[in-house]
Amino acid sequence: MFTLHAFHPTRGHWNETDLATIPGLLAEPDVTIWLDLQDPTDEEARVLSEVFHFHPLAIEDMLHDYGHPKLDVYDDYVFLIVHGIDFHSLDLIDNFVVNTLELDIFAGPRYVVTHHAENTLRSVSELHRDVCDPCHRPWISVRVLHRLLDRLVDNYLPVMDKIGARLDALEDLIIHRPEPEHLELVLDAKKVINRLRRITGHQRLILESLARGHIDLIPRDSIAFFRDIYDHFVRVADISEANREGVQAAVEAYLSVSANKTNEIMKVLTQISTVMLPLTFIAGIYGMNFDIMPELKWSFGYPFALGLMAITAAGLIFWFRRRHWL
């Protein structure tokens, strides 16, 4: 499946439905195109090598899930792999699921070619609507690239804030009610946050290269726009680092609360054992089978033994309270 947008300074925007029109569009000096490939067929994918003549290794990375962001600079185009939030599978309530989708971008002087999986990225869908708005000024390839990355980065921020809020709620829940299922949620969150941290770390370097003017494709008067994207993503990376510290704090809180709970249980059991020990000693003495024992023939022997046990237990409990052990 594909969507082909064409832009001209005077004719405006229109859509093409045939990939065979691409060579003619590229031959027109004032036309810019955006080809968006969504799980392309083999026939649709052939346009990458036969029409655009992209490097075969870059095409291979584009058509297969590469796994992490990257930036390759070629003679007359750049190839980027970036990741955006998958809002279709996002779940921070019942489970802790935050997935990312890979967006592959070829950007040249008068074209942008994007590729993504069937599950459409929100940033791509929003840009499809934007380019059809006649109120927007003429689109050039650098502007399409900027708007794609800008939308993608902006969609990170609310999700990262929600992750932080969810971690705070989990930490409060752990402190008041430490249950094994809460620890399982926290450990799931730890895996998600560590993966996001790795992705945002790589992606930050890519956006920094675009923002520092290291790419000839980006004119100097457009660098400020990419610097703005980079500044926003620095905040995303900072929040990701804060979330990593937050999830570690939640794990430590669970371990601390569990250890305190275990200590309280051991304290109670120890106190019970300490109280029962002298009572067992007394019962052991009067349970010995000797013929000559002073209290065996005494009519008050049994109540005396029970009273001695009660006084001993009460004395120990009173002593524990004086020592603030109870």
URGIFEN-V73484 format. One record per residue. N is the residue number from 0. RES is the residue in one letter. PHI is phi in degrees with one decimal (NA if undefined). OMEGA is omega in degrees with one decimal (none if undefined). Layout:
((N RES PHI OMEGA) (N RES PHI OMEGA))
This chain:
((0 M NA -179.9) (1 F -146.4 172.0) (2 T -131.5 -175.9) (3 L -120.6 176.9) (4 H -103.0 174.8) (5 A -126.4 -177.0) (6 F -129.8 177.0) (7 H -138.4 -176.3) (8 P -57.5 -178.0) (9 T -106.8 -178.6) (10 R -81.3 178.2) (11 G 79.8 -174.1) (12 H -111.4 171.1) (13 W -153.4 179.0) (14 N -105.7 173.8) (15 E -110.9 -179.2) (16 T -112.0 -177.7) (17 D -130.5 179.1) (18 L -65.5 -180.0) (19 A -67.1 179.0) (20 T -80.8 -174.7) (21 I -62.4 179.3) (22 P -57.2 178.4) (23 G -66.0 178.1) (24 L -65.8 179.2) (25 L -67.2 179.6) (26 A -74.2 178.0) (27 E -81.3 -171.1) (28 P -66.4 -175.6) (29 D -102.5 -177.0) (30 V -96.2 173.3) (31 T -115.7 -179.4) (32 I -124.1 171.3) (33 W -127.2 178.0) (34 L -104.2 179.3) (35 D -109.0 -179.4) (36 L -101.4 179.4) (37 Q -123.2 -173.7) (38 D 45.6 -173.2) (39 P -68.7 171.8) (40 T -75.4 179.6) (41 D -61.3 179.6) (42 E -65.8 178.8) (43 E -69.1 -178.1) (44 A -71.5 -178.8) (45 R -64.6 180.0) (46 V -64.1 -179.3) (47 L -64.1 -178.2) (48 S -95.0 -173.5) (49 E -83.3 -178.4) (50 V -105.0 -176.9) (51 F -86.3 178.7) (52 H 59.1 176.3) (53 F -72.4 179.8) (54 H -63.9 -177.3) (55 P -60.1 177.9) (56 L -67.7 177.4) (57 A -67.2 177.2) (58 I -63.6 178.5) (59 E -62.0 177.7) (60 D -64.4 -178.6) (61 M -69.1 -173.2) (62 L -82.9 177.8) (63 H -122.4 -178.1) (64 D -65.3 -175.4) (65 Y -78.7 173.3) (66 G 107.4 179.0) (67 H -146.7 -176.3) (68 P -62.9 177.2) (69 K -157.2 177.3) (70 L -139.5 175.4) (71 D -120.5 -179.7) (72 V -110.3 177.4) (73 Y -110.3 -173.6) (74 D -60.6 -175.7) (75 D -126.9 175.8) (76 Y -159.1 175.4) (77 V -122.7 178.8) (78 F -123.6 -178.9) (79 L -122.3 167.8) (80 I -121.1 179.0) (81 V -126.5 -178.2) (82 H -125.1 176.2) (83 G -121.5 -178.5) (84 I -72.5 174.5) (85 D -91.2 -176.7) (86 F -76.1 -179.0) (87 H -70.6 -178.8) (88 S -103.7 -176.6) (89 L -65.0 179.3) (90 D -150.2 178.4) (91 L -116.7 -177.5) (92 I -103.5 -178.4) (93 D -76.6 177.8) (94 N -130.3 177.7) (95 F -115.4 -175.8) (96 V -122.2 174.4) (97 V -135.9 179.7) (98 N -102.9 175.9) (99 T -119.9 177.3) (100 L -116.4 -179.1) (101 E -82.5 174.4) (102 L -120.9 -179.9) (103 D -101.3 -174.3) (104 I -133.4 164.2) (105 F -104.9 -179.8) (106 A -128.4 177.3) (107 G -122.4 -177.2) (108 P -61.2 -176.9) (109 R -133.9 178.2) (110 Y -154.8 169.7) (111 V -135.1 177.0) (112 V -119.2 179.9) (113 T -118.9 178.4) (114 H -144.0 177.1) (115 H -154.2 -178.4) (116 A -74.1 -176.4) (117 E -61.1 179.8) (118 N -73.0 -168.0) (119 T -64.8 174.2) (120 L -71.1 -179.7) (121 R -63.6 -179.3) (122 S -63.7 178.6) (123 V -69.7 179.4) (124 S -61.8 179.6) (125 E -65.7 -179.7) (126 L -70.7 174.8) (127 H -58.0 178.2) (128 R -72.3 -177.3) (129 D -64.6 -174.4) (130 V -69.3 178.3) (131 C -84.6 -179.4) (132 D -80.1 -177.8) (133 P -68.7 -178.9) (134 C -74.7 -178.2) (135 H -75.3 177.1) (136 R -69.6 -175.6) (137 P -55.0 -178.5) (138 W -92.9 169.8) (139 I -119.3 -172.7) (140 S -60.6 -179.6) (141 V -64.5 179.8) (142 R -69.9 176.2) (143 V -61.1 178.7) (144 L -61.6 179.7) (145 H -61.2 -176.8) (146 R -67.4 176.1) (147 L -60.6 -178.0) (148 L -67.2 -179.8) (149 D -64.1 178.2) (150 R -63.0 -177.6) (151 L -62.0 -179.4) (152 V -68.9 -179.2) (153 D -62.8 179.1) (154 N -73.0 175.8) (155 Y -71.0 -167.6) (156 L -58.3 -179.6) (157 P -62.7 180.0) (158 V -68.4 179.0) (159 M -64.0 176.7) (160 D -65.1 178.7) (161 K -65.9 176.9) (162 I -61.4 178.6) (163 G -62.0 179.0) (164 A -64.6 179.4) (165 R -65.7 177.4) (166 L -64.8 177.2) (167 D -61.8 179.2) (168 A -65.8 177.9) (169 L -64.6 179.6) (170 E -64.8 176.5) (171 D -62.3 179.8) (172 L -64.3 -179.8) (173 I -66.0 -178.1) (174 I -64.8 -176.5) (175 H -89.2 -177.7) (176 R -149.3 -177.8) (177 P -75.6 178.8) (178 E -114.0 -179.9) (179 P -58.0 -179.6) (180 E -67.6 176.7) (181 H -69.8 176.6) (182 L -64.4 177.8) (183 E -61.7 176.8) (184 L -62.7 -179.4) (185 V -64.6 179.3) (186 L -67.4 173.6) (187 D -62.4 178.5) (188 A -62.7 -179.9) (189 K -63.8 178.1) (190 K -63.2 -178.8) (191 V -63.0 -175.6) (192 I -68.1 177.1) (193 N -64.4 177.8) (194 R -67.7 177.6) (195 L -63.4 -179.5) (196 R -65.8 177.3) (197 R -65.1 -178.7) (198 I -65.2 -178.0) (199 T -66.4 177.2) (200 G -63.8 177.7) (201 H -66.0 -175.5) (202 Q -68.4 177.9) (203 R -62.5 178.7) (204 L -64.6 178.7) (205 I -64.6 -179.8) (206 L -65.3 177.3) (207 E -66.5 177.1) (208 S -61.8 177.8) (209 L -68.4 -175.8) (210 A -77.7 -177.3) (211 R -88.3 179.3) (212 G 77.2 -179.7) (213 H -81.8 -176.8) (214 I -108.2 -178.4) (215 D -65.6 -179.1) (216 L -60.9 -175.5) (217 I -91.2 178.5) (218 P -67.6 -173.9) (219 R -63.8 -179.7) (220 D -76.0 177.6) (221 S -104.9 -177.0) (222 I -62.0 -178.6) (223 A -60.2 179.5) (224 F -67.0 178.9) (225 F -73.6 175.2) (226 R -66.6 176.9) (227 D -64.0 176.6) (228 I -61.6 -179.9) (229 Y -61.4 179.1) (230 D -60.5 178.3) (231 H -64.8 -177.0) (232 F -74.6 172.8) (233 V -59.9 176.7) (234 R -64.0 177.2) (235 V -59.8 179.9) (236 A -64.3 178.2) (237 D -64.8 178.6) (238 I -65.4 177.9) (239 S -60.6 177.6) (240 E -66.1 178.1) (241 A -64.2 178.1) (242 N -65.7 176.8) (243 R -62.0 177.3) (244 E -66.5 179.4) (245 G -65.6 -179.5) (246 V -70.2 175.8) (247 Q -66.0 176.7) (248 A -64.9 179.0) (249 A -66.6 177.7) (250 V -63.7 179.5) (251 E -64.9 177.9) (252 A -64.1 179.3) (253 Y -62.7 -179.5) (254 L -63.4 -179.9) (255 S -67.0 179.9) (256 V -65.8 178.4) (257 S -63.5 178.3) (258 A -64.6 177.9) (259 N -63.6 179.0) (260 K -64.0 177.7) (261 T -63.9 178.5) (262 N -63.5 178.2) (263 E -64.4 178.9) (264 I -64.2 179.1) (265 M -64.2 178.2) (266 K -63.4 179.5) (267 V -64.3 -179.5) (268 L -63.5 178.6) (269 T -65.4 178.3) (270 Q -63.9 177.6) (271 I -63.1 179.7) (272 S -63.7 -179.6) (273 T -65.6 178.6) (274 V -70.0 -176.5) (275 M -73.6 -175.7) (276 L -60.1 178.4) (277 P -67.3 177.6) (278 L -67.4 176.1) (279 T -65.8 178.6) (280 F -64.2 179.6) (281 I -65.4 179.3) (282 A -64.0 178.7) (283 G -67.0 179.5) (284 I -63.8 -177.4) (285 Y -78.5 175.3) (286 G -97.5 179.2) (287 M -73.3 -174.6) (288 N -93.8 173.9) (289 F -105.5 179.8) (290 D -71.3 -175.8) (291 I -107.5 172.7) (292 M -136.1 -172.3) (293 P -56.2 -172.9) (294 E -92.1 -176.3) (295 L -65.8 -178.4) (296 K -96.0 -176.5) (297 W -85.3 -176.6) (298 S -69.6 178.4) (299 F -99.2 -176.8) (300 G -61.9 -177.9) (301 Y -65.6 176.8) (302 P -63.3 178.7) (303 F -63.6 -179.9) (304 A -63.5 178.6) (305 L -64.9 178.9) (306 G -65.1 178.2) (307 L -62.9 177.3) (308 M -64.0 -178.6) (309 A -64.8 -179.9) (310 I -64.7 179.4) (311 T -62.7 179.9) (312 A -64.2 179.6) (313 A -63.9 178.6) (314 G -63.9 179.3) (315 L -66.8 179.1) (316 I -63.1 178.2) (317 F -62.9 179.8) (318 W -66.9 177.3) (319 F -60.3 -179.7) (320 R -67.1 177.6) (321 R -63.0 -179.7) (322 R -88.2 -178.3) (323 H 59.7 174.4) (324 W -92.0 177.4) (325 L -110.3 none))
